[in-house]
Amino acid sequence: MDGDTLLGGEPFQLVRLRPESRARIRAWEAGEPVGDGGALARDLVMANLAQPLPPPLQAKVSVVIPTRDRTPLAVPDADEVIVVDDGSDVPGATIRRATRGGAAAARNHGLRAARNELVALLDSDTVPQPGWLEPLLAHFNDPLVDIVAPRIVPLKPGGYEARRSPLDRGPDAARVVPYGRVPFVPGAALLVRHHVRFDETLTSGGEDVELVWRTPYVRYEPAAHVAHAHRTEPRAWFARRVYYGRTAARVAQRHPGEARPLHVSPWTTAAWAAALLGRPYTAAAITATATALLARDTGPQTAAQLAALGTLRSGRVVADALTRHWWPLAALHPRTRLAFLTKPPLAIVDDLAYGTGVWLGCVERRTIDPLLPARPWKLARRTL
């Protein structure tokens, strides 16, 4: 917060604070409870301009573990544990499905059988860490919250997956929204309300992302840790990355425009396009113009940080789009091939595997939606 202005959130916005709102936020920063400022707090939290610190919640929890051909690595202590065997012969299963329906169907079967309002969904290759449940439970003090996800950490520390696993959504709490700081959470571990249901027609992956994009209010809580047995054998690891990429087309057909790369401002798009076309002075002029226009609202220092430094930092987003979704095209031109030099070799293999999966999924589903650039964002302005 800079004086009477907030800048950030998702979608990116500039918020002018009324005096009473500014005073209320200062009081919260000093440790006072929300009190009668609930409407303001709700606005800030839903915009990802603030993160809630809910009080503890005591509640009984059912645990549902879907599995197939694998005994769960861990069965946590809970009021109720339901192991759903999806068409195989796992010893000790609570529910045995006669035919395989996929992860979505197995989870839904367990959800229907659960007797508690809150249900923890844990994949069979996960191990909840001590104290994992309490930070998740606290968020259900808010009646609007339907899903909370923990941070997924590696079961075995070290190695590439510990640094770059797509299941790990990072150290910062957030509301989960497409193109946000946390754009999705994996279905490996979720705490949900009993009424939540997955789309059972998505039998080959993507059902977790589809669910969280369909659900109005999903939170990510990194204070809770659940360990995951990552695939590290090279062939299995590569195949899994391709699999993740193939799910993009399936999800995009239900959420058009939400699975695309390169979510940046129009000014950033224009500047990087000019740079890639070999026109650095044009790129600099575009960025300078954007800085000057933004300075009218935010002041020159903030404008320089957002427009000038923001454009430079967005180079990572541009490089990701070139080495992942658009790698077959990027490899054709010397300038765009430079994007492959910005990353270590294993990260490039990772991107190529995922990008290959995206293209395969688009061919299978006869769609190009995940290959199109995302709609550029524009700075929103409002007063609270």
C-alpha positions as CSV (number, residue, x, y, z in Angstrom):
1,M,0.0,0.0,0.0
2,D,1.4,3.4,-1.0
3,G,-0.5,6.2,0.8
4,D,-4.1,5.9,-0.4
5,T,-3.4,3.5,-3.3
6,L,-3.3,-0.2,-3.6
7,L,-1.7,-1.7,-6.8
8,G,-1.8,-5.4,-7.6
9,G,-4.2,-8.2,-7.2
10,E,-5.9,-10.4,-9.8
11,P,-6.9,-9.0,-12.2
12,F,-4.2,-6.4,-11.9
13,Q,-5.8,-3.2,-10.6
14,L,-5.2,0.2,-9.1
15,V,-7.4,0.8,-6.1
16,R,-8.0,4.3,-4.6
17,L,-8.8,4.0,-0.9
18,R,-11.3,6.2,0.9
19,P,-10.0,7.7,4.2
20,E,-12.1,5.2,6.2
21,S,-10.8,2.3,4.2
22,R,-7.2,3.4,4.6
23,A,-7.7,3.7,8.4
24,R,-9.3,0.3,8.5
25,I,-6.4,-1.3,6.7
26,R,-3.9,0.4,9.0
27,A,-5.7,-1.0,12.0
28,W,-5.5,-4.5,10.5
29,E,-1.8,-4.1,9.9
30,A,-1.5,-3.2,13.6
31,G,-3.2,-6.5,14.6
32,E,-6.8,-5.5,15.1
33,P,-9.6,-8.0,14.0
34,V,-11.7,-7.4,10.9
35,G,-14.7,-6.4,13.0
36,D,-17.3,-4.4,11.0
37,G,-14.9,-4.0,8.1
38,G,-16.0,-7.4,6.6
39,A,-17.2,-6.0,3.3
40,L,-13.8,-4.3,2.7
41,A,-11.9,-7.4,3.7
42,R,-14.0,-9.5,1.4
43,D,-13.3,-7.2,-1.5
44,L,-9.5,-7.3,-0.9
45,V,-9.3,-11.0,-0.4
46,M,-11.4,-11.9,-3.5
47,A,-9.2,-9.6,-5.5
48,N,-6.0,-11.2,-4.1
49,L,-5.0,-7.9,-2.7
50,A,-5.0,-9.4,0.8
51,Q,-4.9,-12.8,2.3
52,P,-7.0,-14.0,5.3
53,L,-5.7,-15.2,8.6
54,P,-8.6,-17.2,9.8
55,P,-9.0,-18.6,13.4
56,P,-8.6,-22.3,14.1
57,L,-11.6,-24.5,13.3
58,Q,-12.4,-27.8,14.9
59,A,-14.3,-30.3,12.7
60,K,-14.5,-33.9,11.9
61,V,-13.0,-34.8,8.5
62,S,-13.4,-37.8,6.2
63,V,-10.4,-38.9,4.1
64,V,-11.0,-40.3,0.7
65,I,-8.0,-42.0,-1.1
66,P,-8.7,-43.1,-4.7
67,T,-6.3,-45.8,-5.9
68,R,-5.7,-48.4,-8.6
69,D,-3.2,-51.2,-8.5
70,R,-1.4,-49.4,-5.6
71,T,-1.6,-49.6,-1.8
72,P,-1.7,-46.1,-0.4
73,L,1.6,-44.9,0.9
74,A,0.0,-43.4,4.0
75,V,-3.4,-43.6,5.7
76,P,-3.8,-40.6,8.0
77,D,-5.6,-40.7,11.3
78,A,-9.1,-39.3,10.7
79,D,-12.7,-39.7,11.8
80,E,-13.3,-41.7,8.7
81,V,-11.0,-43.1,6.0
82,I,-12.4,-44.4,2.7
83,V,-10.0,-46.1,0.3
84,V,-11.7,-46.4,-3.2
85,D,-10.2,-49.1,-5.4
86,D,-10.9,-48.1,-9.0
87,G,-11.4,-51.4,-10.8
88,S,-8.3,-53.3,-9.4
89,D,-7.7,-55.4,-6.4
90,V,-6.0,-53.3,-3.7
91,P,-6.0,-55.0,-0.3
92,G,-8.0,-53.4,2.4
93,A,-10.0,-51.1,0.2
94,T,-13.2,-49.7,1.7
95,I,-15.0,-49.4,-1.7
96,R,-14.3,-51.6,-4.7
97,R,-15.5,-50.2,-8.1
98,A,-16.3,-53.0,-10.5
99,T,-15.0,-51.1,-13.5
100,R,-12.4,-48.4,-13.9
101,G,-13.8,-44.9,-14.1
102,G,-10.7,-42.7,-13.5
103,A,-9.6,-40.5,-10.7
104,A,-12.7,-38.2,-11.0
105,A,-15.2,-41.0,-10.7
106,A,-13.3,-42.7,-7.8
107,R,-13.1,-39.4,-5.9
108,N,-16.8,-38.7,-6.4
109,H,-17.6,-42.2,-5.3
110,G,-15.8,-41.6,-2.0
111,L,-17.4,-38.1,-1.6
112,R,-20.8,-39.6,-1.9
113,A,-20.0,-42.2,0.8
114,A,-18.4,-39.8,3.2
115,R,-20.4,-38.9,6.3
116,N,-18.7,-35.6,7.2
117,E,-19.2,-32.1,5.7
118,L,-15.4,-31.7,5.1
119,V,-13.5,-34.3,3.1
120,A,-9.8,-34.6,2.5
121,L,-9.0,-36.0,-1.0
122,L,-5.5,-37.6,-1.0
123,D,-3.9,-39.4,-3.9
124,S,-2.4,-42.8,-3.0
125,D,1.1,-41.6,-3.6
126,T,0.9,-38.8,-1.1
127,V,2.0,-38.6,2.6
128,P,0.5,-35.8,4.7
129,Q,3.1,-34.0,6.9
130,P,2.6,-33.3,10.6
131,G,0.2,-30.5,11.2
132,W,-1.1,-30.5,7.6
133,L,-4.8,-30.4,8.3
134,E,-5.2,-27.5,10.8
135,P,-4.2,-24.6,8.4
136,L,-6.6,-26.0,5.8
137,L,-9.5,-26.4,8.2
138,A,-9.2,-22.8,9.3
139,H,-10.3,-21.5,5.9
140,F,-13.7,-23.2,6.2
141,N,-14.7,-20.6,8.8
142,D,-15.6,-18.7,5.6
143,P,-18.8,-20.2,4.2
144,L,-17.9,-19.2,0.7
145,V,-14.8,-21.4,0.6
146,D,-15.4,-24.8,-1.0
147,I,-11.9,-26.0,-1.7
148,V,-8.5,-25.5,0.0
149,A,-5.3,-26.9,-1.3
150,P,-2.0,-27.5,0.6
151,R,1.5,-27.1,-0.7
152,I,2.8,-30.3,-2.4
153,V,6.3,-31.0,-1.5
154,P,8.6,-33.9,-2.6
155,L,8.6,-37.0,-0.5
156,K,12.3,-37.3,-1.2
157,P,14.1,-33.9,-0.9
158,G,16.6,-32.7,-3.4
159,G,16.7,-33.0,-7.2
160,Y,15.0,-31.3,-10.0
161,E,11.4,-32.1,-8.9
162,A,12.1,-30.3,-5.5
163,R,12.9,-27.1,-7.5
164,R,10.5,-27.3,-10.4
165,S,7.6,-29.7,-9.7
166,P,4.4,-28.4,-11.4
167,L,2.5,-29.7,-8.3
168,D,4.3,-27.2,-6.0
169,R,2.5,-23.9,-6.3
170,G,5.0,-22.0,-4.2
171,P,5.4,-20.4,-0.8
172,D,2.7,-17.7,-0.9
173,A,-1.0,-18.1,0.0
174,A,-3.6,-16.9,-2.6
175,R,-7.0,-17.2,-4.0
176,V,-6.8,-19.6,-7.0
177,V,-7.8,-18.0,-10.2
178,P,-6.7,-18.6,-13.9
179,Y,-3.7,-16.4,-14.8
180,G,-3.2,-15.5,-11.1
181,R,-0.2,-15.9,-9.0
182,V,-1.6,-19.4,-8.2
183,P,-3.5,-20.3,-11.4
184,F,-4.4,-23.8,-10.4
185,V,-3.8,-26.4,-7.7
186,P,-3.4,-30.2,-8.3
187,G,-5.8,-32.8,-7.2
188,A,-3.1,-34.7,-5.4
189,A,-4.4,-33.3,-2.1
190,L,-7.5,-31.1,-1.5
191,L,-9.8,-30.4,1.4
192,V,-13.3,-29.9,0.1
193,R,-16.9,-29.6,1.2
194,H,-19.0,-32.7,0.8
195,H,-21.0,-31.4,-2.1
196,V,-18.0,-30.8,-4.4
197,R,-17.9,-33.1,-7.5
198,F,-15.4,-33.7,-10.3
199,D,-16.4,-34.0,-14.0
200,E,-16.3,-37.8,-14.5
201,T,-16.2,-37.4,-18.3
202,L,-12.6,-36.3,-17.9
203,T,-11.2,-39.8,-17.6
204,S,-7.6,-39.0,-18.8
205,G,-6.6,-36.1,-16.6
206,G,-7.4,-32.4,-16.2
207,E,-10.3,-33.0,-13.9
208,D,-8.6,-31.2,-11.0
209,V,-7.9,-28.0,-12.9
210,E,-11.4,-28.1,-14.4
211,L,-12.9,-28.4,-10.9
212,V,-11.0,-25.5,-9.3
213,W,-11.7,-23.2,-12.3
214,R,-15.4,-24.1,-12.0
215,T,-15.5,-23.5,-8.3
216,P,-16.1,-19.8,-7.4
217,Y,-13.7,-19.6,-4.4
218,V,-10.7,-21.9,-4.0
219,R,-7.8,-21.1,-1.7
220,Y,-4.1,-22.2,-1.7
221,E,-2.6,-22.6,1.8
222,P,1.2,-23.3,1.7
223,A,1.4,-23.6,5.5
224,A,0.0,-27.1,5.1
225,H,2.4,-29.6,3.5
226,V,1.6,-32.9,1.8
227,A,4.5,-34.9,0.4
228,H,4.2,-36.5,-3.0
229,A,6.2,-39.4,-4.5
230,H,7.3,-37.7,-7.7
231,R,8.3,-39.7,-10.8
232,T,12.0,-39.4,-11.2
233,E,12.9,-42.2,-13.6
234,P,13.6,-40.4,-16.9
235,R,11.1,-42.1,-19.1
236,A,8.3,-42.0,-16.5
237,W,9.1,-38.3,-15.7
238,F,9.1,-37.3,-19.4
239,A,5.8,-39.2,-20.1
240,R,4.2,-37.5,-17.1
241,R,5.1,-34.0,-18.4
242,V,3.6,-34.9,-21.8
243,Y,0.5,-36.1,-20.0
244,Y,0.1,-32.8,-18.2
245,G,0.4,-31.0,-21.5
246,R,-2.3,-33.1,-23.1
247,T,-4.8,-32.2,-20.4
248,A,-4.7,-28.5,-21.5
249,A,-7.0,-29.1,-24.5
250,R,-9.5,-31.0,-22.5
251,V,-9.7,-28.3,-19.9
252,A,-9.8,-25.5,-22.5
253,Q,-12.9,-27.0,-24.1
254,R,-14.7,-26.4,-20.8
255,H,-13.0,-23.1,-20.0
256,P,-12.2,-21.4,-23.3
257,G,-9.4,-18.8,-23.1
258,E,-8.1,-19.9,-19.6
259,A,-5.4,-22.3,-20.6
260,R,-3.4,-20.0,-23.0
261,P,0.2,-18.8,-22.7
262,L,1.5,-15.2,-22.6
263,H,-0.8,-13.4,-20.2
264,V,0.8,-9.9,-20.3
265,S,-0.3,-6.3,-20.9
266,P,-0.7,-5.0,-24.5
267,W,2.3,-2.7,-24.0
268,T,4.5,-5.6,-23.0
269,T,3.3,-7.7,-25.9
270,A,4.1,-4.9,-28.3
271,A,7.5,-4.2,-26.8
272,W,8.6,-7.8,-26.9
273,A,7.2,-8.2,-30.4
274,A,9.3,-5.3,-31.6
275,A,12.4,-6.7,-29.9
276,L,11.9,-10.1,-31.5
277,L,11.6,-8.4,-34.9
278,G,15.0,-6.8,-34.4
279,R,13.7,-3.3,-33.5
280,P,15.1,-2.5,-30.0
281,Y,14.6,1.3,-30.3
282,T,10.9,0.7,-31.1
283,A,10.6,-1.6,-28.1
284,A,12.2,1.0,-25.9
285,A,9.9,3.7,-27.2
286,I,6.8,1.6,-26.6
287,T,8.0,0.9,-23.0
288,A,8.7,4.6,-22.4
289,T,5.2,5.6,-23.7
290,A,3.6,3.0,-21.4
291,T,5.6,4.4,-18.4
292,A,4.6,7.9,-19.1
293,L,0.9,7.0,-19.4
294,L,1.0,5.0,-16.2
295,A,2.8,7.8,-14.3
296,R,-0.3,9.9,-14.5
297,D,-2.0,7.5,-12.2
298,T,0.8,6.1,-10.0
299,G,3.7,8.6,-10.1
300,P,7.0,8.2,-12.1
301,Q,8.7,5.8,-9.7
302,T,5.9,3.3,-9.5
303,A,5.3,3.6,-13.2
304,A,8.9,2.8,-14.0
305,Q,8.8,-0.3,-11.8
306,L,5.6,-1.5,-13.4
307,A,6.1,-0.6,-17.0
308,A,9.8,-0.6,-17.6
309,L,11.0,-3.2,-15.0
310,G,7.7,-5.2,-15.5
311,T,8.4,-5.5,-19.2
312,L,11.9,-6.7,-18.6
313,R,10.8,-9.2,-16.0
314,S,8.0,-10.5,-18.3
315,G,10.8,-11.9,-20.5
316,R,10.5,-15.0,-18.4
317,V,6.8,-15.3,-19.4
318,V,7.7,-14.7,-23.1
319,A,10.5,-17.3,-22.9
320,D,8.1,-19.9,-21.3
321,A,5.6,-19.4,-24.1
322,L,8.3,-19.9,-26.7
323,T,9.9,-22.9,-25.1
324,R,6.6,-24.6,-24.1
325,H,3.5,-24.0,-26.1
326,W,5.2,-22.5,-29.2
327,W,8.4,-24.4,-29.3
328,P,7.9,-26.0,-32.8
329,L,7.5,-22.4,-34.2
330,A,10.2,-20.8,-32.0
331,A,12.8,-23.3,-33.2
332,L,12.4,-22.0,-36.7
333,H,13.9,-18.5,-36.2
334,P,17.3,-17.5,-34.8
335,R,15.9,-14.8,-32.5
336,T,13.1,-16.9,-31.0
337,R,15.6,-19.7,-30.6
338,L,17.4,-17.5,-28.1
339,A,14.7,-18.3,-25.6
340,F,16.1,-21.8,-25.3
341,L,19.4,-20.4,-24.0
342,T,17.7,-18.7,-21.0
343,K,17.1,-22.0,-19.2
344,P,19.2,-25.0,-18.1
345,P,19.0,-28.1,-20.2
346,L,16.7,-30.2,-18.0
347,A,14.2,-27.3,-17.8
348,I,14.2,-27.1,-21.6
349,V,13.5,-30.9,-21.8
350,D,10.7,-30.3,-19.3
351,D,9.2,-27.5,-21.4
352,L,9.5,-29.5,-24.6
353,A,7.7,-32.5,-23.1
354,Y,4.9,-30.3,-21.8
355,G,4.6,-28.5,-25.1
356,T,4.6,-31.7,-27.0
357,G,1.7,-32.8,-24.9
358,V,-0.2,-29.6,-25.6
359,W,0.1,-30.1,-29.3
360,L,-0.9,-33.7,-29.1
361,G,-3.9,-32.8,-27.0
362,C,-4.9,-30.1,-29.5
363,V,-4.8,-32.6,-32.4
364,E,-6.8,-35.1,-30.4
365,R,-9.5,-32.6,-29.4
366,R,-9.4,-30.6,-32.6
367,T,-8.8,-27.3,-30.9
368,I,-6.1,-24.6,-31.0
369,D,-7.4,-22.8,-27.9
370,P,-4.3,-23.6,-25.7
371,L,-1.9,-22.5,-28.4
372,L,-3.4,-19.0,-28.8
373,P,-1.9,-16.1,-26.8
374,A,-4.0,-15.1,-23.8
375,R,-6.1,-12.0,-23.9
376,P,-3.9,-9.1,-22.7
377,W,-4.8,-7.7,-19.4
378,K,-5.5,-4.0,-18.8
379,L,-5.0,-2.1,-15.6
380,A,-8.4,-1.9,-13.8
381,R,-9.2,1.1,-11.7
382,R,-11.7,1.3,-8.8
383,T,-12.3,2.9,-5.4
384,L,-12.9,1.2,-2.1
